[in-house]
Amino acid sequence: MRGRTRMNAMRSGLVVVGALAFGYLTLQIGFKPFLLKAQQTLELEKEKELQQQQQQQQQPSFDFPDSSSPVRN
């Protein structure tokens, strides 16, 4: 009796794991076009941010001098 209960529990666990794996694969296949598009959009945004940061670093800054720096005449 005990062995049968244990076997049924293992079988139920295996069915649950299989169902989860099947559900995950179904979602991945079903939403693949949307996931790829979202991933590409995120990558483009990151590239734009990096380009903006590089452009800001390359441009010279025309800040006002510090009040502690000596004044040249």
Summary of the structure (lengths in Angstrom):
residues: 73
radius of gyration: 30.1
end to end distance: 100.9
largest distance: 100.9
contacts: 111
relative contact order: 0.05
helix: 77%
strand: 0%
